[in-house]
Amino acid sequence: MDFKKEFLAERKESIDSYSSNEELKNATRNFTRESLAARYSYNFDWLGRPIIQYPQDMVAIQELIWTVKPDLVIEMGIAHGGSLILTSSILALIEMSQCIDEGAEMLLNSPRGRVLAVDIDIRDHNRQAIEAHPMSNRITMIEGSSVESSTVNKVWEYATGFTNIMVFLDSNHTHEHVLAELKAYAPLVSPQSYCVVFDTHVEDVPSSFYPDRPWGPGDNPKTALREYLSILNNSETTARDGKKLHFENDAELQARLQITVAPDGYLKRG
């Protein structure tokens, strides 16, 4: 008996049942709404740095990085740096599993997987803490607006030479800004890799949740990704590799997570 195959089949059966499980869906919606109001996502650290994410999304990111094994992850938004440390640590574990015979010294001094992060305002105390972290030798930070041409050019230039790229968008959450980020950076995503658009949940909560922010229902990451996918479906937009660019939401991953700040935001390139 193939016990792993049997386990995965049972898991798939459970996940498939969620679409008709109204109690679970109601519980998910209620928890998401109440936890957002309570700033629940601010409660966690990754290897000592605050990471403003739900644990479910942290696990999802770990799964994607382990599966795709990118050599470069590009992140828009830095804040306290916890997401950079999460990404870097999974890249380190991948290399450790692949290169155990080459020894720890090689992994420490010449890391292969890299993280490139962009933020319009990298506060000094956060920069210092990130640079002091053991994972810092994998991280490069750029300060500047992610949608300015000078920043976009720097990111594209840095990406030269990397062959398997993943992108996370988690900075300014207005429609206009996220759409500009998608146009600028989604073409860098490699086939079978991901562009993850965070905080698409903004479309699904009352406008009162973000009274002091320029985004809200009708103007947020989810509306931006919908427009971007429509653009791709009605054009011959190409990726960096010259192939037609196409993304689909990873519905299976979303069904497994249930609780996520990125509903419809886990975009997998075909």
SESEDREN-159861 format. One line per 10 residues: number of its first residue (from 1); for each residue y, z, x of C-alpha. Coordinates in pm, whole numbers, plus 50000, padded with zeros to 5 digits. Example, Ala and Ser with C-alpha at 12.3 -4.5 7.8 and 13.67 -1.06 7.14 Angstrom:
BEGIN
1	49550,50780,51230 | 49894,50714,51367 .
end
This chain:
BEGIN
1	50000,50000,50000 | 50348,49911,50128 | 50528,50237,50053 | 50873,50108,50154 | 50836,49803,49931 | 50726,50026,49644 | 51022,50260,49702 | 51271,49973,49708 | 51123,49829,49388 | 51159,50165,49214 .
11	51517,50195,49339 | 51603,49847,49211 | 51457,49935,48873 | 51680,50242,48856 | 51990,50048,48960 | 51919,49773,48707 | 51904,50035,48433 | 52256,50160,48503 | 52420,49869,48319 | 52279,49997,47989 .
21	52313,50368,48067 | 52623,50456,47866 | 52609,50826,47955 | 52611,50746,48326 | 52893,50494,48287 | 53102,50740,48090 | 53035,51013,48346 | 53134,50776,48625 | 53459,50679,48453 | 53544,51042,48374 .
31	53471,51165,48726 | 53664,50881,48885 | 53969,50941,48669 | 53970,51320,48710 | 53893,51312,49081 | 54173,51062,49147 | 54415,51289,48967 | 54289,51583,49175 | 54327,51390,49507 | 53956,51439,49572 .
41	53943,51159,49830 | 54171,51360,50061 | 53907,51630,50114 | 53692,51479,50390 | 53678,51422,50766 | 53474,51188,50982 | 53397,51325,51329 | 53703,51548,51312 | 53960,51305,51170 | 54075,51305,50806 .
51	53945,51003,50616 | 54100,50934,50277 | 53792,50787,50109 | 53520,50881,49864 | 53190,50979,50029 | 53022,50696,49837 | 53251,50439,50000 | 53193,50596,50342 | 52819,50547,50294 | 52875,50191,50174 .
61	53081,50107,50482 | 52809,50250,50704 | 52548,50036,50528 | 52755,49718,50558 | 52833,49767,50926 | 52470,49849,51008 | 52349,49543,50819 | 52609,49290,50934 | 52646,49430,51288 | 52995,49290,51345 .
71	53140,49273,51693 | 53491,49315,51551 | 53614,49510,51247 | 53977,49447,51151 | 54140,49722,50945 | 54474,49714,50766 | 54601,50070,50731 | 54549,50360,50973 | 54688,50686,50825 | 54505,50972,51004 .
81	54252,50736,51163 | 53935,50864,51000 | 53828,50518,50888 | 53872,50382,51242 | 53657,50663,51377 | 53391,50599,51110 | 53378,50229,51191 | 53375,50290,51566 | 53099,50549,51546 | 52869,50317,51350 .
91	52934,50037,51600 | 52842,50283,51877 | 52517,50376,51703 | 52428,50010,51662 | 52480,49950,52032 | 52284,50261,52122 | 51991,50137,51913 | 52012,49789,52066 | 52082,49880,52427 | 51901,50207,52488 .
101	51746,50070,52806 | 52088,49992,52952 | 52183,50358,52952 | 52459,50570,52805 | 52702,50495,53088 | 52718,50127,52994 | 52782,50214,52630 | 53056,50457,52725 | 53241,50235,52970 | 53188,49886,52824 .
111	53163,49904,52444 | 53099,49573,52275 | 53187,49639,51912 | 53561,49677,51864 | 53801,49793,51594 | 54147,49638,51559 | 54379,49836,51331 | 54724,49754,51195 | 54980,49984,51032 | 55351,49946,50972 .
121	55408,50307,51083 | 55165,50478,51320 | 55289,50834,51338 | 55290,50985,51684 | 55064,51279,51601 | 54805,51045,51448 | 54820,50801,51738 | 54776,51084,51988 | 54479,51228,51799 | 54310,50888,51770 .
131	54368,50808,52137 | 54223,51149,52234 | 53906,51094,52029 | 53576,51004,52203 | 53562,50681,51998 | 53907,50567,52112 | 53774,50325,52376 | 53667,50095,52092 | 53999,50102,51907 | 54311,49889,51950 .
141	54612,49962,51730 | 54902,49733,51640 | 55218,49875,51483 | 55391,49635,51247 | 55378,49487,50900 | 55036,49335,50840 | 55191,49037,50661 | 55458,48944,50915 | 55376,48626,51104 | 55408,48798,51443 .
151	55145,49055,51345 | 54916,48795,51191 | 54937,48591,51511 | 54849,48895,51722 | 54543,48968,51508 | 54420,48608,51520 | 54476,48595,51897 | 54283,48920,51944 | 53998,48789,51729 | 53947,48494,51963 .
161	53610,48533,52133 | 53457,48753,51863 | 53184,48588,51660 | 53098,48830,51379 | 53404,48973,51204 | 53449,49213,50911 | 53784,49294,50745 | 53906,49602,50554 | 54233,49594,50358 | 54375,49939,50286 .
171	54750,49943,50342 | 55027,49858,50091 | 54854,49816,49754 | 55096,49586,49571 | 54969,49251,49441 | 55205,49051,49662 | 55115,49240,49978 | 54737,49236,49930 | 54741,48868,49835 | 54932,48793,50156 .
181	54678,48997,50356 | 54390,48810,50196 | 54547,48476,50279 | 54612,48590,50636 | 54286,48766,50725 | 54005,48669,50489 | 53959,48340,50680 | 53857,48549,50983 | 53554,48693,50802 | 53223,48555,50929 .
191	52950,48413,50703 | 52745,48689,50533 | 53006,48946,50639 | 53258,49126,50417 | 53621,49154,50329 | 53656,49493,50159 | 53964,49535,49940 | 54020,49906,49880 | 54196,50077,49589 | 54122,49810,49331 .
201	54073,50107,49097 | 54451,50109,49045 | 54406,49838,48781 | 54180,50067,48578 | 54383,50389,48559 | 54699,50482,48367 | 55031,50392,48528 | 55116,50762,48529 | 54871,50811,48817 | 55111,50650,49066 .
211	55463,50715,48933 | 55616,50721,49282 | 55444,50407,49414 | 55535,50038,49375 | 55187,49951,49251 | 55010,50015,48922 | 54816,49835,48647 | 54897,49464,48663 | 55025,49487,49021 | 54757,49605,49263 .
221	54470,49502,49493 | 54240,49398,49208 | 54493,49158,49056 | 54554,49018,49406 | 54186,48958,49482 | 54138,48791,49142 | 54420,48549,49219 | 54287,48489,49569 | 53935,48413,49444 | 54086,48173,49191 .
231	54275,48000,49472 | 53954,47964,49674 | 53763,47829,49375 | 54028,47564,49312 | 54100,47455,49668 | 53935,47352,49992 | 54050,47658,50186 | 53858,47685,50511 | 53768,47981,50728 | 53835,48013,51098 .
241	53501,47843,51165 | 53609,47534,50967 | 53369,47592,50678 | 53481,47622,50314 | 53573,47979,50237 | 53392,48144,49949 | 53353,48511,49850 | 53164,48691,49576 | 53175,49054,49472 | 52864,49239,49586 .
251	52766,49351,49236 | 52443,49514,49352 | 52629,49738,49595 | 52882,49834,49330 | 52604,49915,49084 | 52440,50142,49340 | 52763,50323,49421 | 52888,50375,49066 | 53173,50589,49205 | 53407,50387,49428 .
261	53778,50327,49481 | 53698,49958,49536 | 53542,49823,49215 | 53499,49445,49256 | 53643,49489,49606 | 53331,49447,49820 | 53367,49074,49880 | 53081,48906,50063 | 53135,48570,50223 | 52871,48310,50147 .
end
